[in-house]
Amino acid sequence: MTELFEAVDDLLRRRAEVLPPPEVRARLRKASGLTQEDVAQAFGVHRMAFLRWENGQSMPRPRHRAAYLRLLKGWAELYPEAAEGSELTEAS
């Protein structure tokens, strides 16, 4: 039974890494004044890879996803109006 509970706990932790909708991601980045290229360089990926993350066409790998979510949460604190209506503002 312990193994099953651990598997469930792992699934619950993964839920915490759900990204906000693409329109919120873009609003937050634009509110920060950064370009897609700026963010892509910080993450060490091509701009097109970041564009796909931002518009929801693909998901970042787990390491990048955790960092991207951290960035989005940071922006949500700085620019709450851009995060309005997302889970990012509800979690704060």
Phi and psi in radians as a Rosetta constraint file:
Dihedral C 1 N 2 CA 2 C 2 CIRCULARHARMONIC -1.038 0.35
Dihedral N 2 CA 2 C 2 N 3 CIRCULARHARMONIC -0.725 0.35
Dihedral C 2 N 3 CA 3 C 3 CIRCULARHARMONIC -1.049 0.35
Dihedral N 3 CA 3 C 3 N 4 CIRCULARHARMONIC -0.721 0.35
Dihedral C 3 N 4 CA 4 C 4 CIRCULARHARMONIC -1.130 0.35
Dihedral N 4 CA 4 C 4 N 5 CIRCULARHARMONIC -0.763 0.35
Dihedral C 4 N 5 CA 5 C 5 CIRCULARHARMONIC -1.106 0.35
Dihedral N 5 CA 5 C 5 N 6 CIRCULARHARMONIC -0.677 0.35
Dihedral C 5 N 6 CA 6 C 6 CIRCULARHARMONIC -1.113 0.35
Dihedral N 6 CA 6 C 6 N 7 CIRCULARHARMONIC -0.690 0.35
Dihedral C 6 N 7 CA 7 C 7 CIRCULARHARMONIC -1.127 0.35
Dihedral N 7 CA 7 C 7 N 8 CIRCULARHARMONIC -0.705 0.35
Dihedral C 7 N 8 CA 8 C 8 CIRCULARHARMONIC -1.139 0.35
Dihedral N 8 CA 8 C 8 N 9 CIRCULARHARMONIC -0.768 0.35
Dihedral C 8 N 9 CA 9 C 9 CIRCULARHARMONIC -1.043 0.35
Dihedral N 9 CA 9 C 9 N 10 CIRCULARHARMONIC -0.691 0.35
Dihedral C 9 N 10 CA 10 C 10 CIRCULARHARMONIC -1.085 0.35
Dihedral N 10 CA 10 C 10 N 11 CIRCULARHARMONIC -0.740 0.35
Dihedral C 10 N 11 CA 11 C 11 CIRCULARHARMONIC -1.106 0.35
Dihedral N 11 CA 11 C 11 N 12 CIRCULARHARMONIC -0.678 0.35
Dihedral C 11 N 12 CA 12 C 12 CIRCULARHARMONIC -1.138 0.35
Dihedral N 12 CA 12 C 12 N 13 CIRCULARHARMONIC -0.682 0.35
Dihedral C 12 N 13 CA 13 C 13 CIRCULARHARMONIC -1.131 0.35
Dihedral N 13 CA 13 C 13 N 14 CIRCULARHARMONIC -0.676 0.35
Dihedral C 13 N 14 CA 14 C 14 CIRCULARHARMONIC -1.087 0.35
Dihedral N 14 CA 14 C 14 N 15 CIRCULARHARMONIC -0.606 0.35
Dihedral C 14 N 15 CA 15 C 15 CIRCULARHARMONIC -1.035 0.35
Dihedral N 15 CA 15 C 15 N 16 CIRCULARHARMONIC -0.558 0.35
Dihedral C 15 N 16 CA 16 C 16 CIRCULARHARMONIC -1.154 0.35
Dihedral N 16 CA 16 C 16 N 17 CIRCULARHARMONIC -0.288 0.35
Dihedral C 16 N 17 CA 17 C 17 CIRCULARHARMONIC -1.717 0.35
Dihedral N 17 CA 17 C 17 N 18 CIRCULARHARMONIC 0.250 0.35
Dihedral C 17 N 18 CA 18 C 18 CIRCULARHARMONIC -1.226 0.35
Dihedral N 18 CA 18 C 18 N 19 CIRCULARHARMONIC 2.240 0.35
Dihedral C 18 N 19 CA 19 C 19 CIRCULARHARMONIC -1.422 0.35
Dihedral N 19 CA 19 C 19 N 20 CIRCULARHARMONIC 2.657 0.35
Dihedral C 19 N 20 CA 20 C 20 CIRCULARHARMONIC -1.188 0.35
Dihedral N 20 CA 20 C 20 N 21 CIRCULARHARMONIC 2.936 0.35
Dihedral C 20 N 21 CA 21 C 21 CIRCULARHARMONIC -1.009 0.35
Dihedral N 21 CA 21 C 21 N 22 CIRCULARHARMONIC 2.665 0.35
Dihedral C 21 N 22 CA 22 C 22 CIRCULARHARMONIC -0.911 0.35
Dihedral N 22 CA 22 C 22 N 23 CIRCULARHARMONIC -0.701 0.35
Dihedral C 22 N 23 CA 23 C 23 CIRCULARHARMONIC -1.113 0.35
Dihedral N 23 CA 23 C 23 N 24 CIRCULARHARMONIC -0.569 0.35
Dihedral C 23 N 24 CA 24 C 24 CIRCULARHARMONIC -1.255 0.35
Dihedral N 24 CA 24 C 24 N 25 CIRCULARHARMONIC -0.718 0.35
Dihedral C 24 N 25 CA 25 C 25 CIRCULARHARMONIC -0.989 0.35
Dihedral N 25 CA 25 C 25 N 26 CIRCULARHARMONIC -0.828 0.35
Dihedral C 25 N 26 CA 26 C 26 CIRCULARHARMONIC -1.161 0.35
Dihedral N 26 CA 26 C 26 N 27 CIRCULARHARMONIC -0.746 0.35
Dihedral C 26 N 27 CA 27 C 27 CIRCULARHARMONIC -1.044 0.35
Dihedral N 27 CA 27 C 27 N 28 CIRCULARHARMONIC -0.739 0.35
Dihedral C 27 N 28 CA 28 C 28 CIRCULARHARMONIC -1.129 0.35
Dihedral N 28 CA 28 C 28 N 29 CIRCULARHARMONIC -0.771 0.35
Dihedral C 28 N 29 CA 29 C 29 CIRCULARHARMONIC -1.098 0.35
Dihedral N 29 CA 29 C 29 N 30 CIRCULARHARMONIC -0.776 0.35
Dihedral C 29 N 30 CA 30 C 30 CIRCULARHARMONIC -1.132 0.35
Dihedral N 30 CA 30 C 30 N 31 CIRCULARHARMONIC -0.648 0.35
Dihedral C 30 N 31 CA 31 C 31 CIRCULARHARMONIC -1.102 0.35
Dihedral N 31 CA 31 C 31 N 32 CIRCULARHARMONIC -0.538 0.35
Dihedral C 31 N 32 CA 32 C 32 CIRCULARHARMONIC -1.316 0.35
Dihedral N 32 CA 32 C 32 N 33 CIRCULARHARMONIC -0.295 0.35
Dihedral C 32 N 33 CA 33 C 33 CIRCULARHARMONIC 1.447 0.35
Dihedral N 33 CA 33 C 33 N 34 CIRCULARHARMONIC 0.155 0.35
Dihedral C 33 N 34 CA 34 C 34 CIRCULARHARMONIC -1.648 0.35
Dihedral N 34 CA 34 C 34 N 35 CIRCULARHARMONIC 2.665 0.35
Dihedral C 34 N 35 CA 35 C 35 CIRCULARHARMONIC -1.614 0.35
Dihedral N 35 CA 35 C 35 N 36 CIRCULARHARMONIC 2.907 0.35
Dihedral C 35 N 36 CA 36 C 36 CIRCULARHARMONIC -1.043 0.35
Dihedral N 36 CA 36 C 36 N 37 CIRCULARHARMONIC -0.668 0.35
Dihedral C 36 N 37 CA 37 C 37 CIRCULARHARMONIC -1.084 0.35
Dihedral N 37 CA 37 C 37 N 38 CIRCULARHARMONIC -0.740 0.35
Dihedral C 37 N 38 CA 38 C 38 CIRCULARHARMONIC -1.001 0.35
Dihedral N 38 CA 38 C 38 N 39 CIRCULARHARMONIC -0.842 0.35
Dihedral C 38 N 39 CA 39 C 39 CIRCULARHARMONIC -1.207 0.35
Dihedral N 39 CA 39 C 39 N 40 CIRCULARHARMONIC -0.746 0.35
Dihedral C 39 N 40 CA 40 C 40 CIRCULARHARMONIC -1.011 0.35
Dihedral N 40 CA 40 C 40 N 41 CIRCULARHARMONIC -0.769 0.35
Dihedral C 40 N 41 CA 41 C 41 CIRCULARHARMONIC -1.089 0.35
Dihedral N 41 CA 41 C 41 N 42 CIRCULARHARMONIC -0.722 0.35
Dihedral C 41 N 42 CA 42 C 42 CIRCULARHARMONIC -1.085 0.35
Dihedral N 42 CA 42 C 42 N 43 CIRCULARHARMONIC -0.598 0.35
Dihedral C 42 N 43 CA 43 C 43 CIRCULARHARMONIC -1.539 0.35
Dihedral N 43 CA 43 C 43 N 44 CIRCULARHARMONIC -0.145 0.35
Dihedral C 43 N 44 CA 44 C 44 CIRCULARHARMONIC 1.263 0.35
Dihedral N 44 CA 44 C 44 N 45 CIRCULARHARMONIC 0.590 0.35
Dihedral C 44 N 45 CA 45 C 45 CIRCULARHARMONIC -2.213 0.35
Dihedral N 45 CA 45 C 45 N 46 CIRCULARHARMONIC 2.905 0.35
Dihedral C 45 N 46 CA 46 C 46 CIRCULARHARMONIC -1.266 0.35
Dihedral N 46 CA 46 C 46 N 47 CIRCULARHARMONIC 2.677 0.35
Dihedral C 46 N 47 CA 47 C 47 CIRCULARHARMONIC -1.005 0.35
Dihedral N 47 CA 47 C 47 N 48 CIRCULARHARMONIC -0.659 0.35
Dihedral C 47 N 48 CA 48 C 48 CIRCULARHARMONIC -1.133 0.35
Dihedral N 48 CA 48 C 48 N 49 CIRCULARHARMONIC -0.611 0.35
Dihedral C 48 N 49 CA 49 C 49 CIRCULARHARMONIC -1.123 0.35
Dihedral N 49 CA 49 C 49 N 50 CIRCULARHARMONIC -0.788 0.35
Dihedral C 49 N 50 CA 50 C 50 CIRCULARHARMONIC -1.131 0.35
Dihedral N 50 CA 50 C 50 N 51 CIRCULARHARMONIC -0.717 0.35
Dihedral C 50 N 51 CA 51 C 51 CIRCULARHARMONIC -0.959 0.35
Dihedral N 51 CA 51 C 51 N 52 CIRCULARHARMONIC -0.753 0.35
Dihedral C 51 N 52 CA 52 C 52 CIRCULARHARMONIC -1.152 0.35
Dihedral N 52 CA 52 C 52 N 53 CIRCULARHARMONIC -0.630 0.35
Dihedral C 52 N 53 CA 53 C 53 CIRCULARHARMONIC -1.107 0.35
Dihedral N 53 CA 53 C 53 N 54 CIRCULARHARMONIC -0.835 0.35
Dihedral C 53 N 54 CA 54 C 54 CIRCULARHARMONIC -1.144 0.35
Dihedral N 54 CA 54 C 54 N 55 CIRCULARHARMONIC -0.667 0.35
Dihedral C 54 N 55 CA 55 C 55 CIRCULARHARMONIC -1.627 0.35
Dihedral N 55 CA 55 C 55 N 56 CIRCULARHARMONIC 0.102 0.35
Dihedral C 55 N 56 CA 56 C 56 CIRCULARHARMONIC 1.417 0.35
Dihedral N 56 CA 56 C 56 N 57 CIRCULARHARMONIC 0.179 0.35
Dihedral C 56 N 57 CA 57 C 57 CIRCULARHARMONIC -1.301 0.35
Dihedral N 57 CA 57 C 57 N 58 CIRCULARHARMONIC -0.438 0.35
Dihedral C 57 N 58 CA 58 C 58 CIRCULARHARMONIC -2.601 0.35
Dihedral N 58 CA 58 C 58 N 59 CIRCULARHARMONIC 2.870 0.35
Dihedral C 58 N 59 CA 59 C 59 CIRCULARHARMONIC -1.932 0.35
Dihedral N 59 CA 59 C 59 N 60 CIRCULARHARMONIC 2.460 0.35
Dihedral C 59 N 60 CA 60 C 60 CIRCULARHARMONIC -1.140 0.35
Dihedral N 60 CA 60 C 60 N 61 CIRCULARHARMONIC 2.729 0.35
Dihedral C 60 N 61 CA 61 C 61 CIRCULARHARMONIC -1.090 0.35
Dihedral N 61 CA 61 C 61 N 62 CIRCULARHARMONIC 2.800 0.35
Dihedral C 61 N 62 CA 62 C 62 CIRCULARHARMONIC -0.865 0.35
Dihedral N 62 CA 62 C 62 N 63 CIRCULARHARMONIC -0.776 0.35
Dihedral C 62 N 63 CA 63 C 63 CIRCULARHARMONIC -1.094 0.35
Dihedral N 63 CA 63 C 63 N 64 CIRCULARHARMONIC -0.795 0.35
Dihedral C 63 N 64 CA 64 C 64 CIRCULARHARMONIC -1.227 0.35
Dihedral N 64 CA 64 C 64 N 65 CIRCULARHARMONIC -0.634 0.35
Dihedral C 64 N 65 CA 65 C 65 CIRCULARHARMONIC -1.071 0.35
Dihedral N 65 CA 65 C 65 N 66 CIRCULARHARMONIC -0.773 0.35
Dihedral C 65 N 66 CA 66 C 66 CIRCULARHARMONIC -1.092 0.35
Dihedral N 66 CA 66 C 66 N 67 CIRCULARHARMONIC -0.730 0.35
Dihedral C 66 N 67 CA 67 C 67 CIRCULARHARMONIC -1.207 0.35
Dihedral N 67 CA 67 C 67 N 68 CIRCULARHARMONIC -0.693 0.35
Dihedral C 67 N 68 CA 68 C 68 CIRCULARHARMONIC -1.134 0.35
Dihedral N 68 CA 68 C 68 N 69 CIRCULARHARMONIC -0.743 0.35
Dihedral C 68 N 69 CA 69 C 69 CIRCULARHARMONIC -1.083 0.35
Dihedral N 69 CA 69 C 69 N 70 CIRCULARHARMONIC -0.694 0.35
Dihedral C 69 N 70 CA 70 C 70 CIRCULARHARMONIC -1.068 0.35
Dihedral N 70 CA 70 C 70 N 71 CIRCULARHARMONIC -0.754 0.35
Dihedral C 70 N 71 CA 71 C 71 CIRCULARHARMONIC -1.085 0.35
Dihedral N 71 CA 71 C 71 N 72 CIRCULARHARMONIC -0.815 0.35
Dihedral C 71 N 72 CA 72 C 72 CIRCULARHARMONIC -1.066 0.35
Dihedral N 72 CA 72 C 72 N 73 CIRCULARHARMONIC -0.713 0.35
Dihedral C 72 N 73 CA 73 C 73 CIRCULARHARMONIC -1.137 0.35
Dihedral N 73 CA 73 C 73 N 74 CIRCULARHARMONIC -0.684 0.35
Dihedral C 73 N 74 CA 74 C 74 CIRCULARHARMONIC -1.098 0.35
Dihedral N 74 CA 74 C 74 N 75 CIRCULARHARMONIC -0.778 0.35
Dihedral C 74 N 75 CA 75 C 75 CIRCULARHARMONIC -1.102 0.35
Dihedral N 75 CA 75 C 75 N 76 CIRCULARHARMONIC -0.675 0.35
Dihedral C 75 N 76 CA 76 C 76 CIRCULARHARMONIC -1.080 0.35
Dihedral N 76 CA 76 C 76 N 77 CIRCULARHARMONIC -0.610 0.35
Dihedral C 76 N 77 CA 77 C 77 CIRCULARHARMONIC -1.216 0.35
Dihedral N 77 CA 77 C 77 N 78 CIRCULARHARMONIC -0.681 0.35
Dihedral C 77 N 78 CA 78 C 78 CIRCULARHARMONIC -1.325 0.35
Dihedral N 78 CA 78 C 78 N 79 CIRCULARHARMONIC -0.599 0.35
Dihedral C 78 N 79 CA 79 C 79 CIRCULARHARMONIC -2.265 0.35
Dihedral N 79 CA 79 C 79 N 80 CIRCULARHARMONIC 1.169 0.35
Dihedral C 79 N 80 CA 80 C 80 CIRCULARHARMONIC -1.017 0.35
Dihedral N 80 CA 80 C 80 N 81 CIRCULARHARMONIC -0.519 0.35
Dihedral C 80 N 81 CA 81 C 81 CIRCULARHARMONIC -1.148 0.35
Dihedral N 81 CA 81 C 81 N 82 CIRCULARHARMONIC -0.558 0.35
Dihedral C 81 N 82 CA 82 C 82 CIRCULARHARMONIC -1.314 0.35
Dihedral N 82 CA 82 C 82 N 83 CIRCULARHARMONIC -0.406 0.35
Dihedral C 82 N 83 CA 83 C 83 CIRCULARHARMONIC -1.675 0.35
Dihedral N 83 CA 83 C 83 N 84 CIRCULARHARMONIC -0.014 0.35
Dihedral C 83 N 84 CA 84 C 84 CIRCULARHARMONIC -0.910 0.35
Dihedral N 84 CA 84 C 84 N 85 CIRCULARHARMONIC 2.343 0.35
Dihedral C 84 N 85 CA 85 C 85 CIRCULARHARMONIC 1.475 0.35
Dihedral N 85 CA 85 C 85 N 86 CIRCULARHARMONIC 0.028 0.35
Dihedral C 85 N 86 CA 86 C 86 CIRCULARHARMONIC -1.808 0.35
Dihedral N 86 CA 86 C 86 N 87 CIRCULARHARMONIC 2.903 0.35
Dihedral C 86 N 87 CA 87 C 87 CIRCULARHARMONIC -1.113 0.35
Dihedral N 87 CA 87 C 87 N 88 CIRCULARHARMONIC -0.370 0.35
Dihedral C 87 N 88 CA 88 C 88 CIRCULARHARMONIC -1.111 0.35
Dihedral N 88 CA 88 C 88 N 89 CIRCULARHARMONIC -0.646 0.35
Dihedral C 88 N 89 CA 89 C 89 CIRCULARHARMONIC -1.393 0.35
Dihedral N 89 CA 89 C 89 N 90 CIRCULARHARMONIC -0.517 0.35
Dihedral C 89 N 90 CA 90 C 90 CIRCULARHARMONIC -1.260 0.35
Dihedral N 90 CA 90 C 90 N 91 CIRCULARHARMONIC -0.539 0.35
Dihedral C 90 N 91 CA 91 C 91 CIRCULARHARMONIC -1.367 0.35
Dihedral N 91 CA 91 C 91 N 92 CIRCULARHARMONIC -0.349 0.35
